[in-house]
Amino acid sequence: MKSDGARAAVRKASLLPFVFVMYAYATGGPFGLEDMVTTSGPGLTLLYHLIIPFFWCIPVSLVAAELTTAIPVEGGFYRWVRAGFGDFWGFLAGWWNWSASFLLAAAYAVLATDYLSFYFPAIVGWKHHLVSVLIVAAIAWINVRGIRTVGAVSTVMSIFVLLVVAALCVVAAAKWQHNPFTPLVPPHVPPFQVFGAGLALGLWLYSGYEQVSSVAEEVENPRRNYPIALAIVVPLSMATYFLPTMFSLAALGDWQKWHTGYFSGAALLIGGRWLGFAMTLAALITNLSLLNATVLTSTRMPSTMAEDGYLPEAFSARHPSYGTPWIAIIVSSMIYALLAQKTMVQLLTIYVWLRAGVTILTVLAAWRLRKTQPEMKRPFRIPWGRAGLLYVIVAPLVMSMVALIGSDPFARKWGPVPVLLGPVMYFVLRAMRKENASEET
């Protein structure tokens, strides 16, 4: 476990920067949803953004609020699952989450470089990968300096993005001339494209509200501030996705043209050159912000698992000045950089499988701990009694099953691979730990 000196060195974040860290990780901006419009249709896309939260991020947020206030420890949901179901399932929650972060962080680095190449067309091929690596390195340096630095960067970035998105909404609302819900779905397309691909993208957009629990010990008064942050961020995230999409469709009506990065084109058509430039800059900043928050939250998994003996002890090493798990940050960032040569679609279709596994274990941990440790103090409790507890478990389970069954063929083929790798790694690492222990004796 960490020494008292290492704990004292951690510089904690107050409520406001923590709100923006959570917003940066879970949302960051509306960018990335554009493909939903052409694959699922404008009407179904808008309905997804009204419905998915009630089956995904809202129940998960209620679970995260209860368990963070009950067990506000570093590692968050990994240690909740371990407390509820034991070492094996706790390991899977941590391993799957860490594995998912490889894909997610790499995708954000690729997207950030894609937007940079809009201004600098020469960034192609090996230059594109090199820029992605440099971006990862810069974000790693910020994260080594701790959650206060990450929070300050997230706050500045998020406020800028929100101001630009708000400007788009105001200008587009004044030019409303189309029904944004028409057509409901694209005509003559395969069902898995309408429902599976769009739903998987929606789960990605509304994932991660329990993730920030991994830095609970680095937040001032987490029992108070975590539920407050969730109450602010969840509706803000829904508005960030729904409003600019609705207003842009209402102003332009060109749903067939939507693709990754289209918000920049929409802003150009609706508000002119300067709004288009600001929106492109906001998209770049959003991906940097998402990467920044992902590195913060995900690198606490290997460090915490190392403290529990599942990974090499070096991962738990704390920086002498900042108290951060700097070895875990650097090693994770090296993996992000290696994967940053893949495309976003390749990375995210596999990510959804890992994310679903972590989310299912997290919500089930709430039920398990209610049963095994009913006396545990829970300053925040999931509302509506047994009905509320049933809701936060069943809704994500149903949504996960629908999304995975309806996913595209590539995801169905490769998604289970990293999921099944988790149990293999558990037994391999356990055997190595036993061998090391026997050699020491």
Stockholm file with secondary structure:
# STOCKHOLM 1.0

chainA/1-441         MKSDGARAAVRKASLLPFVFVMYAYATGGPFGLEDMVTTSGPGLTLLYHLIIPFFWCIPVSLVAAELTTAIPVEGGFYRWVRAGFGDFWGFLAGWWNWSASFLLAAAYAVLATDYLSFYFPAIVGWKHHLVSVLIVAAIAWINVRGIRTVGAVSTVMSIFVLLVVAALCVVAAAKWQHNPFTPLVPPHVPPFQVFGAGLALGLWLYSGYEQVSSVAEEVENPRRNYPIALAIVVPLSMATYFLPTMFSLAALGDWQKWHTGYFSGAALLIGGRWLGFAMTLAALITNLSLLNATVLTSTRMPSTMAEDGYLPEAFSARHPSYGTPWIAIIVSSMIYALLAQKTMVQLLTIYVWLRAGVTILTVLAAWRLRKTQPEMKRPFRIPWGRAGLLYVIVAPLVMSMVALIGSDPFARKWGPVPVLLGPVMYFVLRAMRKENASEET
#=GR chainA/1-441 SS CCCHHHHHHCCCBCHHHHHHHHHHHHTSSSTTCHHHHHHHCHHHHHHHHHHHHHHTHHHHHHHHHHHHHHCCCBTTHHHHHHHHHCHHHHHHHHHHHHHHHHHHHHHHHHHHHHHHHHHCTTCCTHHHHHHHHHHHHHHHHHHHTCHHHHHHHHHHHHHHHHHHHHHHHHHHHTTCCSCTTCSSSCTTCCHIIIIIIHHHHHHHHTCCTTGGGGBGGGBSSHHHHHHHHHHHHHHHHHHHHHHHHHHHHHHHCCGGGCCTTHHHHHHHHHHCHHHHHHHHHHHHHHHHHHHHHHHHHHTHHHHHHHHTTSSCGGGGCCCTTTCCCHHHHHHHHHHHHHHTTSCHHHHHHHHHHHHHHHHHHHHHHHHHHHHHCTTSCCSSCCSSHHHHHHHHHHHHHHHHHHHHHTSCHHHHHHTHHHHHHHHHHHHHHHHHHHHHHHHHC
#=GC SS_cons         CCCHHHHHHCCCBCHHHHHHHHHHHHTSSSTTCHHHHHHHCHHHHHHHHHHHHHHTHHHHHHHHHHHHHHCCCBTTHHHHHHHHHCHHHHHHHHHHHHHHHHHHHHHHHHHHHHHHHHHCTTCCTHHHHHHHHHHHHHHHHHHHTCHHHHHHHHHHHHHHHHHHHHHHHHHHHTTCCSCTTCSSSCTTCCHIIIIIIHHHHHHHHTCCTTGGGGBGGGBSSHHHHHHHHHHHHHHHHHHHHHHHHHHHHHHHCCGGGCCTTHHHHHHHHHHCHHHHHHHHHHHHHHHHHHHHHHHHHHTHHHHHHHHTTSSCGGGGCCCTTTCCCHHHHHHHHHHHHHHTTSCHHHHHHHHHHHHHHHHHHHHHHHHHHHHHCTTSCCSSCCSSHHHHHHHHHHHHHHHHHHHHHTSCHHHHHHTHHHHHHHHHHHHHHHHHHHHHHHHHC
//
